[in-house]
Amino acid sequence: MRKRWVPDDKLRIGLFWPYSRTLLPSEEIARRNPDLLDLANHTGLAQQIERLGFDFTLVADGYAPASEENSRIGFQDPSTMALLLAPYLLQATTTLGVLSTLHTSYLHPVFIARAAAQLDFLSGGRWGWNIVNGFRGHEAKLFGKDKLPDDGGYGMSDEALNIILDLWAGKSLDHHGACFNVEGKIRSPLPAETPLLVSAASSERGRQFAGKYCHYLFATPVSIEDVDEMAKDLQKSSEEAGREHRTQVLMLSDIFIRDEPGRAREEYDELIASSDPEALKAWSKHLSQQKFRGKRPEDIFGFIGTPDEIAEQMIEMHRSGSLTGILCRFPIWQPEEIERFGSVIKKLESAGVWSSPESRGYSW
């Protein structure tokens, strides 16, 4: 079953995969979450979200711990490796899309092209790529790089992605560019269609890159006005690139649900307040290397409330603005927490803003 990108008026729902013990710098949250290093927890979660109607999951990745403080509380260390976790999630499911994060600054385009082609083959067309340049200086040093490029790495990403697209098309290359030299072609099998491409970006240059090449921009807007602004930028970039459809916005959002009014906000605020001060400081320092137009880089939008409240908010944002996709981040990813979202999905379906993956051919 090959998943195809079909832009339409229906909201897409994805899961931001819990790739570390906690997705926020809190030892309390880490303590309340399942065991990250038990593979059964990952395959079980993949099967659960597929049953609930999620379209895909996106697995983030990194290479080096951000700080000793972060590692001490289990924040981003230990973590799964997006490329190698994907086959397990794909084998455990039949329709769920899986997006792996791969860095163009650290991985050669020939390796990315070959690995991606194999994952496309193994999944039957259910794998996609979250393209990131790499913005953390300490990770660049891990790979022997003194510093990251002044343009944020987009010159390298441009060159790498064009090499990869040509290799996927079966071309034999004689490429000698600013960053890479590639002669020849890769072995088949090759993707029958271009895998889904997502770009995790926050800068103006990042939006231009996403609008030129990608199906989705993975971003952290904090309001519907931010989403609309991003959509306008993407429309312009997509039109300049001669693309038929503009790149869609995929908004990262925290999800926290309780049945009793006011209870979700109270508990969520307690979780945020449990953040370790030193780990939070180190995390914010690394995130500050990105450009967020004056907003605090750790701020993201949150759907916090009862199932009715959350569904109403999603429906309003979808109908009144440019919101096309939500990437759900569950601070607590115990099965019962994920299951609560099922009632939200049913309400979205009743309102006509979401339809089951099956009804639309399991499109991305």
N, C-alpha and C positions, 0 to 999 in steps of 0.2 A: 504494500500500500504506500504510494508516494503522496506525501503531503505537498500541496501546491499553495502558493500565495495567491489569495483571491481577495483583493480589496473590495469591501462591501460596507454596508451600514451596521454591521453587527459588531458588538464589543468582543474583543479577544481577552481571555483570561490565562495568565501564566503564573508559575510559581518561581520565585527567587529561591533557588535551592539552598537548604541549610548546609553549607559546605564546611562549617566549623562548629564547634560546640555551642557557640553563641554568635549571632550576627550583630550584636551590640556589645560594647565593652563592659559587661556586667557578669561577675562571678555568680550572682544569684540566678540570672537567666541561664547560664551554663549548667548550673546544678539542676535546674528544673527540666532541662531538655533530654531527649533520648541519647543513648551512647552513640557518638559520632562514628566510632570505629567498629561498630557492629553492622556488617553489610546488610543484614536482614532488615535493619531500620530503614535503609535507603531503598531497597527493592519494595518493601512494604509501603513506604510513602509514595513511590512512583505509581504503584497499583491503585492506591487510594485516590490520588488526584485524577488519575485517568477515569476511574469510576465516577467521580463527582462531576466530570465534564471539563476539566482543565485542558486547554489546547496544547500547552508545552511547558517545559521548565527551562530555566537558564541557570547554568552552573558557573559561578564566578571562580577566579583562580588567582594565585600569586605564588611567589617562589621563596621569599625570605620573610621571616617574622618581622613585624614592624617595630617591636620593642620587647624587652624582657618583661615589662609590665603586662603587655598583651598576652604573651605566652603563659604567664603565671596564672591567668584567669581563664585560659582556653579560648581567647578571642583571636580568630584567624590562624591559630596554631595550637594543635594540629589541624590540618585541613585536607580535604579530598583534592585529587587532581582531576580537573574537568575533562581532559582528553581521555583518561583511563577509566573514569567513572561511567562515562557515556555508554559503553557496551553493556554494562550490567543493568543500567536503567532501561535501555532499549530491549534487552533480552527479557526483562521482567514485564514488559508491556507490549501492546499490539498497535496502538494508535497514537500514543503520546509523542509529541515532538521533544527532542532534547537538543539544547543549544550549549555548546562548549566554548569557553573562553580561551582564546589562543592569542599570544602576544606577537605582533609583527616585529617588535624590536629585538626579541630574543630567539625566535624560531625562524629558520630559513624558509622562504616561500616554497621551495621544492618539497620540503618535509611537510609543510602545512597542506599543500596540494595533494600529496600522496596519502597522508593520514585522513584527510577529509574525504577523499574519493573512496577509501576503504570503509569509512563510517557510513557514507551514503549507501554503499553496496550492502553492508551488514544490516543496516536499518531499513532497507527498502525505500529510502528517500525520506526518513523521519529525522535526520540529523541536520543541524544548522550551526553556524559559526558566529559567536559574539566576538567581533574584531576589536581588540584593544591595542594601543601602542605601547603602554607601559609608562607610568608617570612617577614611579617611586625611585628616587635616587639610590637608595640602598640596594634595590634589586638590580639596577643597572650595574652597580659595582660588583655584585655577585657574578655577573656575566662578563666581568672584565672591562666594562665600559666606564670611562671617567665621568661622563655625564650624558644626559639625554639630549637629543637634538633641540635646537632653539625653536624650531617650528612645531614642537610638541610631538614630533615623530610622524607627522602626516605626509611629508615627502617620501619617507621610507615606506609608509603604509600604502600610498598611492602606487609606488613602483612594485611593491610586493603583491598587492591585489591584482594588478594587471598581469603580472607573471602567472599568478595562480589561475586566473580566469582563462588565460591562453593555454595553460597546461591541461585544465579541465576540458577544454575544447579539442584536445588531442593534437595541438600544434607542436612542431619541433622548433625550438627557440634557438636563436643566436643573439642573446641579449647581453649587452654590456652597458650597465647603467651606473648611476651615481652610488648606489648601495649594493647592487647584486650583479653577478655574472652568471648567466645560465645558458648552457648549450645542450640541446637535445630535448627529449620528451620523457614523460613518466609512463610507467606500465599501466595498462588497463586492469580492472574496470575503471571507467570514468563516469562521473555523474551524468545521468540522462538529462537532467536540468540543473541549473545553478542552485546549490543548496541555499536555504534561507540565510541571509546576511543581516546581522544586527551590528550597530556601532554604538558602543558605550562612550558617549561624549558629552561635554558640557560647554566647550568653547565655541566661538564663531566658526573657527576653522574646522572643528569637529562636526558641526552641523552641515557645513558645505560638503565634507567627505561623505556623511551619511546620505545627504540628499542626492549626491552623484551616484552612489553605488548600492546603497542598502535598502532593505525592505522596511526595517524599523530603526528608529533612533531610541536607544535605551537611555532614559534621562530621569532626573529627579526634580521635576517642577513642584512647586509648593502651592500652586493655585491653578484654577482653570485659565486665568489670564496668561500664566506662564506657558501652559499647553498651547493656547492659541498663538502666542508669539512664536513658539517653536515651529508650529505647523506652517505659519507664514514663511518662515525662513526656509523650511524644507520644501515648500511649494516652489519657491524661487529657485533653489538649487536644483531641484528635480527637473524643472522646466529648462533651465540652462543646460542641463546634461542631456536634454532631449528624451527624457523618460516619459512613458505613457501615464504612469501613476506616480503620485508623490510618495515619498517615504512617510510611513505612519509613526505616530508617537506612542512609545511604550513607557508608561509611567510607573516607576517604582513607588510602592506604597506599603506602609505598615498596615497589617490587619489584626484587629483584636476585638473579639466578639463576646458579649455576655447578654443573657436574656433580660436581666433586670436593668431598666433605664438608669443611666449614670454609673453603673457598676464597672463597665468596661473602661471608661475614662479614668476612674479612680484607680483601678488595678494597673492600667497601662502607665499612668503617671508614676506609680510606685516602682514599676520596673525600670523606667527611665531614670528615676532618682537613685536607683541602686547601682548606677554606673560607677566603675572604679575611677577616681579622679586622675590618677597617673596614666592609666590606660587610655582614658578619654582624651587626655592632653596629647599623648603620643599619636593617637588616631587622627585627631583634628589637625595636628601638624602635618601629617602626610597628606591628608585630603586638601589642605590649603594650597598644595602645589597645583591644584586644578583651578580653573576659572569658573566662578559661580555667580558672576554679576552682583557681587556685594552681599550675597546671602551666606549664612553659615553653611559650610559644606556638609556638615552632618545632618542638616535639616532635610527631612523628606515629608511628603504628605502622608497623613494617616486616616484610614477609615476605621474609626473607633466608635463602637456603640452596639445597639441591638441589631439583629438581622434586618428588621424593617428600616431602621435609621440608615444603615450602611447601604442597603439596596436603593433607597430613595436618593441618597447622595450620589451614588454611581449613575443612576438613571438621569438625574438632573445634569450632571457634568457631561454625560455622553450626548444628551439631546441639545444642550445649550452651547456646547463648544466643540473642540476638535479632538476630544479624547477617543482614541480608537483601541487602546490596549492597556491593561493593568497588569503589572508584574507584582504579585502579592508576596510580601515579606512577613512571615509569621515569627515574631520574637520567640514565642513558645511553639515548637512544632511537634508536640505530642499529638497522637492520632485524634484524640477527642477535640483538640483545638482546630485541627484541619477540618474535621467533620462538621463543625459549626458553620463553615462557609457554604456547605451544601444548600442550606435554606436560602442563603443570599442568591445563589445561582438560580434557584427555582423562581425567585421573585423577579430576577432580571429577565428570565425567559417569559414569564407571564406578562411583563411590560413590553415585550417585543424588542428589547435592545440586545438580547443575547439569544442565540439558538444553539442547540447541541452540536458538537463536532460532527456527529453522524449525519445530521440533516444537511450539512454543507460539505459533505465529502471529506471531512477531517482536514479542511484547508487550514493553513497557518493563520 
